[in-house]
Amino acid sequence: MTSNTGLGGRALIVPVPYLWLAFFFLIPFLIVLKISLSDDVLAQPPYAPVLDFSAGWAGLREFVAAFDFENYAFVLTDPLYVQSYLQSVAIAGFSTFILMLVGYPIAYAMARSPLAWRPILILLVILPFWTSFLIRIYAWMGILAREGIVNQLLVGLGLTQEPLEMLATNSSVVLGIVYSYLPFMVLPLYAALDRHDESLLEAAADLGATPWKSFWLVTFPLSVPGLIAGALLCFIPAVGEFVIPDLLGGSDTLMIGRTLWTEFFVNRSWSTASAIAVLLLIVLVVPMVLYQNMQARSLEAGR
């Protein structure tokens, strides 16, 4: 009797994640996909066709026949959208590279620190999450402004004759992304580095390897999965970032998040905005699939 109850409980628990994904990912995605295949109209809703259930199968056939790929062709051939995609990937990729350079030493120092210090160091890494993300970005606007503390310090020390234009540039966007996403790079790296077996480093030292060589031959290869996980956690949301480029970027900062917002709320083109969103999802799925394939190959090789 207990066994049957346990099997029944497992049978109820297993579908729950799939139902969650279906309701909160698959169904919304299908709605966005449908809108992306529609045409803009001056009505409510502002797209056509709209399924009329009272028309039966004839209405369903007419509904499906009205779909087209004109929005995708428009987005993929218009220089504005193509440049937005390319610049988003470039800024997100460069920011992720900077995050690797900054986050790896921090994670390595945390993993090699005394055990009593590690909870405090982890707390310091996640401490910025206790403050509103929007407030922190607004703070950077004040720091980087012409009258901000950085320019005041540079002018006061005589390093510059007049305030520098640091705000409303691509560099300020990269700085904002690096600052905001640093914990997402540090924590996976720390988890990977913290699991290392110290006896491997001792064995490398016994074989004559210097500390620097031991790092490159032992520590770094074992930390690559954490580095890749952190890179994906930073790169994927950075590509579609809207708040940082909108507040810290200039008019020449064409990131796809801003373009999508403009298309939806300013131009009121739901179909074009949906096509941009679907293409953005495809762009982001590619690195995730590559990472999963890499993980599967590494697991098979470990067996």
N, C-alpha and C positions, 0 to 999 in steps of 0.2 A: 504493500500500500504506500509506504514511504517512497519507494522507488518510482511508482507511477506519479506521485505528487511532484517529486523532483524533476521528472521528465516533463511534466506539464508546466512547471515553473520555468524551466529552460526554454520550452517551446514558446512561452509568452515573452520572455526577455529578449530572445534573439531577434525577433522582428522589430523591436522598438527602435534601434538605430536606423534601420532602413526606412521605417515610417517617418522618422524625424527628417532624414535626408530627402524623402519624397515630398513632404509637406513644405519644408523650409528651403529646399534647394531645387529639386527637380521641377516642381509645379511652378514656382516663380520664374525659373529659367525658361520653361516652355512658354509662359506668358510673354516674357521679353522677346523670345525668339519669334513668336507669332507677330508681335508688334513690329519687329524688325523687317518682316516680310510684307508688311502692310504699306499703305500710302497715306500721306497726310491729307486731312480734310478739315474744313472749317466747321466743325461740329463737336458734339460731346458724346462719346470720346473723340479726340482729335485724330482718329485714324480709321481706315476702312480696309478690309471688310469687317463687319461685326456679325457673328454667328446668330442666326435667327432659328431658335429651336422649333418654332411653330411651323417652319417650312419643311421639316422632315429631311429625308435623304437628298431631295433636290436642293434644298437650301445648303446642306452640308457640302455637296459637290460644287455648288456655286461659290461657297465660302473658300474652299481649298483652291479652286481654279483661279481665284483672284490674287493669290500669293505671287510675289515676284522677288527677284534679287536686285532690283534697281538701287536700293539703299546701299547694299554692299558694294556694288560697282561704283557708286558715287563716292563712297568713303575711301575706297582703295585707289581711286584715280584723282581725287582732289588733293592738291599739294598741301593744303592746310592740315588735313587729317593725317596724311602720311608723315609730314614733318612732326606732328604732335606725337605719333607713335614712336618715331625714331628718337626724338628728343627725350621722351619719357624713358625709353629703354636705356639711352646713353646716360642720363642723369642718375637713374636708379642703379645702373651697373657701376658707374664711377663711385657713387655713394656707398654701395656695397663693398667695393674694393677698399675704400677708406675705412669702413667699419671693420673689415678684416684686419687691417694694419693696426687700428686702435684697439679693437676688442681682444685680439689674441694675447698681447702682453698682459692686459688686465686679467683675463681668465687664467692665464698661466700663473700669474702672481697669486691669485686667489687659491688655485689648486695646490700651490707649493707653500702656502702660509700655514701657520700652526692651526691645529684643529679647533682650538678655542676661538680663533679669530674669524673663521669662515662664516658662521651665521651672521656676524656683524657685517662682513664684507658683502654678503649676498643681500642683506637688508639695505645697504647703501646703494647697491646697484638698482634695486627695484623701488627705492624711495621716490624717484620722480613720478612714478605711477600714482602716488598719493595726491598729486596735484593735477588739476584739470589740464589736459593736453592743449586746449585752446589758450588757456592762460599762459602756459609756458611759451607758446609760439608768439603770443602778443608781447611777452617779456623780451624775446629776441628782437622784435621790431623796435623796442625802445633801446636795446643795447646797440643795434647796428645802425640806428638812424644818424643823420648828420649831426644832431645835437646829443647823440647818445654817449654813454660812458666811454666806449672805446675811442671814438673820435676826440672826445674831451681829453682823454689820457694821452693820445698821440700828439695832439696839438700842445698840450701842457708840457710834455717832455721835449718838445721841439723836434720830434721826428717827422712831422709834416707841417707845412705852412697853412694848410686849410683842410677842413674835414674831407674825408674820403667818401666816395659813393659806394657803400657796402651793402645797403639795402636795395631791394628790387633788382637783384642780379641772380644769375644762375649759381654763383658761388654761395650766396646766402641761402638758396634753396638746398644745395648740397650740405651746407652746415646745419640747417634745420633738420634734414633727414638723418644725418649722422648723430646729432644730439638726441633725436626722438627715438631712433631705433637701436641705439647702442645696447640697451639691456637685452634685446632679442638676439644680438650677436654674442654677448658675453655669457649668458646663461647656458645655451647649448654647448658652447665651447668648454665652459667650466665643468659641465656634467661629463663631457667626454674625457677631459684631462684628469678629473678626479677619480675616474675608474682605472687609471693606469696602474699596472703592477710595478712597484718600485724595484723589485728584484730584476726586472729587465734592464734598468739603468745600471744596477750593480754588476750584472753580467757583462754589459757593454764596457764598463770601466775595467773589469777584470781582463777583458780581451784587448785592452790598450786604447780604447776609444776616449778621446777628449770629451769634456762636457758638451762642447759645441757640436761635435760629431755625433755624440749620443742623442742630442736633441733632434738633429736632422734625420738620423737613421732609425730612431726608436719613437721618440715622443711625437714628432710632427706627423709621421704616417698614421699613428694610432688615433690622432686627433682629427684627421681629415673628415670622418663622418660628421663630427660635431661642427666642423667648419662649414661643410656643405649645408647642413641643416640650418645653421645660423644665417648663411648667405641666402637661402630660400626664404626664410622667415623675414628677412629684411628686403630682399629684391622684389618679391611678389607684391606686397602692399605698397612699396615705394613707387612702382610703376603707375599705379592708379591713384596716387596721392593727390588730394585736392586742396586741403587746408594749407599745407606748407607752401606750395607754389602760389596759391592765391594771396597769401599774406606776406610772404617774404620774396616772391618772385616779381619780375617786371613784366612789361607788355610783351617782351620777346621770349618770355618763358612759356613755351607752348607744350605743356604737359597734357596728356590725354584726359586726366581728371577734370581740369579746367575746361577743356574743349567739350567734354561730355556735359558738364553742368550748364555751359552756355547754350548748347544745342537744345537742352531740355527746358530750361527755365527762361531763357531769353528768346531764342528762335521758336520755341514751342513746337519743335519737330520731334515728336515722340518716336517716330519710326527711325529717323536717322540716329537719334541718341541710342535707341535700342540696338541698332546695327553696330555702332561704336562699342557698346558694352559687350556684345557677343564676340566681336573680334578681339577685344581686350581679354576676355576670358580665354579665348583660344591661345593668345600669346602667353598667358600666364600658365596655362595647362602644360605647355611644352616642357618647361624646366621641371615641373613636378613629375611628369611621366618619365623623363630622363633620369631623375633622381631615384624613382621607384625601381626602374630597370637596373640601375647601378647597385641599389641595395639588394635586389633579388640575385644578381650575379655574384655579389660578395658573399651572400649567405650560402649559395650553392657551392662556391669555391671553398668556404669554410667547412662544409661537410665532407 
